[in-house]
């Protein structure tokens, strides 16, 4: 998954870097509030992609005494930070710019320059969105888009998709605001476009923060993985009953499994030890992301005490 994530991020990083420079130059030259908001948006997106790449790198650090399960959750932390930056630096700054221009509207010079910049920016953003969505589709398989986002354990992919989709929508809003300004000569439309872009970013940040928060707190493995583990336990005649199976994602590619099971009373300690070893191997074979399996032998009446 890391390879797919990086490919989408690098595509977005390249596009947003070029777009940000172009937008700021156009905003300075023409005085457009919506264009300045779009420049801020692209600059924030560029910084976000750098943070996502940093998060991916940090998440691959080897386990240590201090962090025995590795640093996989770092990617969740940095995705949450990205959401906060979209909200704080992108959304609020765009709304502020729009409000400022509502009270101090200034004419937009050389409107054609803005059209040219928005046109090129749309091409770059759509190209980046195409790459991100293609990689996202590869990983979601047969799942619906909504289900893949809700159950996905690698947030970097859908973060880039959300960012690129929000960027594309922002460009369309800026374009509409520019057209209305040119038709009416009223700077209100340019200011309103800036505010609308800010609202789009805030909504995007909210959904990204929510998904990242769930993963950061600790989501279980998918239903498919949990069902596979349950099947292994149900097929083993040495287990009389399963008291509990708990799974936890320590990162996109690191699942911890804890099991409480009641083993047959006629098994010797050596046989129980052998059973635990074999069950451990069988469960890890269910999904390559399962890295740790902890099995506790206890009777149902003793579980939870």
C-alpha positions as CSV (number, residue, x, y, z in Angstrom):
1,X,0.0,0.0,0.0
2,X,2.9,2.4,0.7
3,X,3.9,2.3,-2.9
4,X,0.4,3.3,-4.1
5,X,0.2,6.0,-1.4
6,X,3.5,7.5,-2.4
7,X,2.7,7.5,-6.1
8,X,-0.5,9.5,-5.5
9,X,1.2,11.8,-3.1
10,X,4.1,12.6,-5.4
11,X,1.7,13.3,-8.2
12,X,-0.2,15.7,-6.0
13,X,2.9,17.3,-4.6
14,X,4.3,18.1,-8.1
15,X,1.0,19.5,-9.3
16,X,0.3,21.6,-6.3
17,X,3.8,23.1,-6.1
18,X,3.5,24.4,-9.6
19,X,-0.1,25.5,-9.2
20,X,0.6,27.4,-6.0
21,X,3.4,29.4,-7.5
22,X,1.2,30.3,-10.5
23,X,-1.9,31.2,-8.4
24,X,0.1,33.5,-6.1
25,X,1.6,35.3,-9.1
26,X,-1.8,35.7,-10.7
27,X,-3.4,36.9,-7.5
28,X,-0.6,39.5,-7.0
29,X,-0.9,40.6,-10.6
30,X,-4.8,40.8,-10.8
31,X,-5.8,41.4,-7.2
32,X,-8.4,38.6,-7.1
33,X,-9.4,37.4,-3.7
34,X,-10.6,34.0,-4.9
35,X,-7.3,33.5,-6.7
36,X,-5.4,34.4,-3.5
37,X,-7.5,31.9,-1.6
38,X,-6.8,29.3,-4.2
39,X,-3.1,30.0,-3.9
40,X,-3.3,29.5,-0.1
41,X,-5.2,26.3,-0.7
42,X,-2.5,24.9,-3.1
43,X,0.3,26.0,-0.7
44,X,-1.4,24.2,2.2
45,X,-1.9,21.1,0.0
46,X,1.8,21.1,-1.0
47,X,2.8,21.2,2.7
48,X,0.3,18.5,3.5
49,X,1.9,16.1,0.9
50,X,5.3,16.7,2.4
51,X,3.8,15.8,5.9
52,X,2.2,12.7,4.5
53,X,5.5,11.5,3.0
54,X,7.2,12.2,6.3
55,X,4.5,10.2,8.1
56,X,4.9,7.3,5.8
57,X,8.7,7.3,6.4
58,X,8.3,7.6,10.2
59,X,5.7,4.7,10.2
60,X,8.3,2.3,8.7
61,X,10.8,2.7,11.6
62,X,11.7,-0.6,13.2
63,X,10.2,-1.6,16.6
64,X,12.2,-0.8,19.7
65,X,12.1,-1.3,23.4
66,X,10.2,1.9,23.8
67,X,7.9,1.2,20.8
68,X,7.6,-2.6,20.7
69,X,4.8,-2.6,18.1
70,X,6.7,-0.1,15.8
71,X,5.6,3.3,14.7
72,X,2.8,2.4,12.3
73,X,0.3,4.8,14.0
74,X,2.5,7.8,13.1
75,X,0.8,7.8,9.7
76,X,-2.6,8.3,11.4
77,X,-1.2,11.1,13.5
78,X,0.2,13.0,10.5
79,X,-3.0,12.5,8.6
80,X,-4.8,14.1,11.5
81,X,-2.4,17.0,11.5
82,X,-3.0,17.4,7.7
83,X,-6.7,17.7,8.4
84,X,-6.1,20.4,11.0
85,X,-3.9,22.3,8.6
86,X,-6.5,22.2,5.9
87,X,-9.0,23.7,8.4
88,X,-6.7,26.3,10.1
89,X,-4.5,27.5,7.2
90,X,-6.7,26.7,4.2
91,X,-10.4,27.1,5.3
92,X,-10.2,29.9,7.8
93,X,-7.6,31.9,5.7
94,X,-9.8,31.7,2.6
95,X,-12.9,32.8,4.6
96,X,-10.9,35.7,6.1
97,X,-9.8,36.8,2.7
98,X,-13.3,36.7,1.4
99,X,-14.7,38.7,4.3
100,X,-12.0,41.3,4.0
101,X,-12.9,41.8,0.3
102,X,-16.6,42.1,1.2
103,X,-15.8,45.3,3.0
104,X,-12.9,46.4,0.9
105,X,-13.7,45.3,-2.6
106,X,-11.0,46.0,-5.2
107,X,-11.3,45.7,-9.0
108,X,-9.7,42.6,-10.6
109,X,-7.2,43.5,-13.3
110,X,-6.5,41.4,-16.4
111,X,-9.3,38.9,-15.8
112,X,-7.9,36.8,-18.7
113,X,-4.8,36.0,-16.7
114,X,-7.0,34.4,-14.0
115,X,-8.9,32.4,-16.6
116,X,-5.6,31.1,-18.0
117,X,-4.2,30.2,-14.6
118,X,-7.5,28.5,-13.5
119,X,-7.5,26.5,-16.8
120,X,-4.0,25.2,-16.3
121,X,-4.6,24.5,-12.6
122,X,-7.7,22.5,-13.5
123,X,-5.7,20.4,-15.9
124,X,-3.0,19.7,-13.3
125,X,-5.5,19.0,-10.5
126,X,-7.6,16.7,-12.6
127,X,-4.5,14.8,-13.6
128,X,-3.4,14.5,-9.9
129,X,-7.0,13.4,-8.9
130,X,-7.0,10.8,-11.7
131,X,-3.7,9.3,-10.4
132,X,-4.9,9.4,-6.7
133,X,-8.4,7.9,-7.6
134,X,-6.8,5.2,-9.7
135,X,-4.6,4.1,-6.8
136,X,-7.5,4.3,-4.4
137,X,-9.6,2.1,-6.7
138,X,-6.8,-0.5,-6.8
139,X,-6.9,-0.8,-3.1
140,X,-10.7,-0.7,-2.5
141,X,-11.3,-3.8,-4.7
142,X,-15.1,-4.6,-4.8
143,X,-16.0,-2.2,-2.0
144,X,-18.1,0.9,-2.6
145,X,-16.2,4.2,-2.3
146,X,-18.0,5.1,0.9
147,X,-17.3,1.7,2.5
148,X,-13.7,1.8,1.4
149,X,-13.2,5.1,3.1
150,X,-15.0,4.1,6.2
151,X,-13.1,0.8,6.5
152,X,-9.8,1.7,4.9
153,X,-6.8,1.4,7.2
154,X,-4.4,3.4,5.0
155,X,-5.7,7.0,5.3
156,X,-3.0,8.5,3.0
157,X,-4.8,7.4,-0.1
158,X,-8.2,8.9,0.7
159,X,-6.6,12.0,2.2
160,X,-5.0,12.7,-1.2
161,X,-8.3,11.9,-3.0
162,X,-10.2,14.3,-0.7
163,X,-7.6,17.0,-1.1
164,X,-7.5,16.8,-4.9
165,X,-11.3,16.6,-5.1
166,X,-11.6,19.7,-2.9
167,X,-9.0,21.5,-4.9
168,X,-10.9,20.7,-8.2
169,X,-14.2,22.0,-6.6
170,X,-12.4,25.1,-5.3
171,X,-11.1,25.9,-8.8
172,X,-14.6,25.5,-10.3
173,X,-16.0,27.9,-7.6
174,X,-13.2,30.4,-8.3
175,X,-14.0,30.2,-12.0
176,X,-17.7,30.8,-11.4
177,X,-16.9,33.7,-9.1
178,X,-14.7,35.2,-11.8
179,X,-17.3,34.8,-14.6
180,X,-20.0,36.4,-12.4
181,X,-17.6,39.3,-11.6
182,X,-16.9,39.8,-15.3
183,X,-20.6,39.8,-16.2
184,X,-21.7,42.1,-13.4
185,X,-18.6,44.1,-12.5
186,X,-19.5,43.4,-8.8
187,X,-16.6,42.3,-6.6
188,X,-19.1,40.7,-4.2
189,X,-19.0,37.5,-6.3
190,X,-15.2,37.2,-6.1
191,X,-15.4,37.6,-2.3
192,X,-18.2,35.1,-2.0
193,X,-16.2,32.6,-4.1
194,X,-13.3,33.0,-1.6
195,X,-15.7,32.3,1.3
196,X,-17.2,29.3,-0.5
197,X,-13.7,27.8,-1.1
198,X,-13.0,28.2,2.6
199,X,-16.2,26.3,3.5
200,X,-15.3,23.5,1.1
201,X,-11.9,23.1,2.8
202,X,-13.4,23.2,6.3
203,X,-15.9,20.4,5.4
204,X,-13.1,18.4,3.8
205,X,-10.9,18.9,6.9
206,X,-13.8,17.7,9.2
207,X,-14.3,14.4,7.4
208,X,-10.5,13.7,7.2
209,X,-10.1,14.5,10.9
210,X,-13.0,12.2,11.8
211,X,-11.5,9.3,9.8
212,X,-8.0,9.9,11.1
213,X,-9.3,10.1,14.6
214,X,-10.9,6.7,14.5
215,X,-7.7,5.1,13.2
216,X,-5.6,6.9,15.7
217,X,-7.8,5.7,18.6
218,X,-7.6,2.2,17.4
219,X,-9.9,0.5,14.8
220,X,-10.3,-3.2,14.5
221,X,-9.4,-5.2,11.5
222,X,-11.9,-5.6,8.7
223,X,-14.9,-8.0,8.9
224,X,-13.2,-10.2,6.3
225,X,-10.1,-10.6,8.5
226,X,-12.1,-11.1,11.7
227,X,-14.2,-13.8,10.0
228,X,-11.1,-15.5,8.8
229,X,-9.7,-15.6,12.4
230,X,-13.1,-16.9,13.7
231,X,-13.1,-19.7,11.1
232,X,-9.6,-20.8,12.2
233,X,-10.7,-21.0,15.8
234,X,-14.0,-22.7,15.0
235,X,-12.3,-25.4,12.9
236,X,-9.8,-26.4,15.7
237,X,-11.2,-29.2,17.7
238,X,-8.8,-28.5,20.6
239,X,-10.8,-25.3,21.3
240,X,-14.0,-25.9,23.2
241,X,-15.1,-22.2,23.0
242,X,-13.8,-18.8,22.2
243,X,-14.4,-16.2,24.8
244,X,-13.1,-13.2,22.9
245,X,-11.3,-12.1,19.8
246,X,-9.9,-8.6,19.6
247,X,-8.0,-7.1,16.7
248,X,-6.3,-3.7,16.5
249,X,-4.5,-1.9,13.6
250,X,-1.2,-0.5,14.8
251,X,-0.7,0.8,11.3
252,X,-2.0,0.2,7.8
253,X,0.0,-3.0,7.5
254,X,0.3,-4.1,11.2
255,X,-2.6,-6.0,12.9
256,X,-2.4,-7.2,16.5
257,X,-4.8,-10.1,17.5
258,X,-5.6,-11.1,21.1
259,X,-7.6,-14.3,21.8
260,X,-9.2,-15.8,24.9
261,X,-10.1,-19.4,24.3
262,X,-11.1,-22.4,26.4
263,X,-9.0,-25.4,25.5
264,X,-10.1,-29.1,26.0
265,X,-9.3,-30.2,29.5
266,X,-7.7,-33.5,28.4
267,X,-4.8,-31.6,26.7
268,X,-1.5,-31.6,28.5
269,X,0.5,-28.4,28.9
270,X,2.8,-29.5,26.0
271,X,-0.3,-30.1,23.8
272,X,-1.8,-26.7,24.6
273,X,1.6,-25.1,23.8
274,X,1.7,-26.9,20.5
275,X,-1.9,-25.9,19.8
276,X,-1.2,-22.2,20.5
277,X,1.8,-22.3,18.1
278,X,-0.2,-23.9,15.3
279,X,-3.2,-21.6,15.8
280,X,-0.8,-18.6,15.8
281,X,0.6,-19.6,12.4
282,X,-2.8,-20.3,11.0
283,X,-4.1,-16.9,12.0
284,X,-1.1,-15.1,10.6
285,X,-1.8,-16.9,7.3
286,X,-5.3,-15.4,7.2
287,X,-3.8,-12.0,6.3
288,X,-0.2,-10.9,5.8
289,X,-0.8,-7.8,7.9
290,X,-1.3,-9.9,11.1
291,X,2.1,-9.5,12.8
292,X,1.3,-10.4,16.5
293,X,-1.1,-13.0,17.9
294,X,-1.6,-13.4,21.7
295,X,-3.6,-16.4,22.8
296,X,-4.8,-16.7,26.4
297,X,-6.1,-20.1,27.7
298,X,-8.9,-19.6,30.2
299,X,-12.4,-20.9,31.0
300,X,-15.4,-18.8,30.1
301,X,-16.3,-18.2,33.7
302,X,-12.8,-16.8,34.4
303,X,-12.8,-14.5,31.3
304,X,-12.8,-10.8,32.2
305,X,-12.1,-11.4,35.9
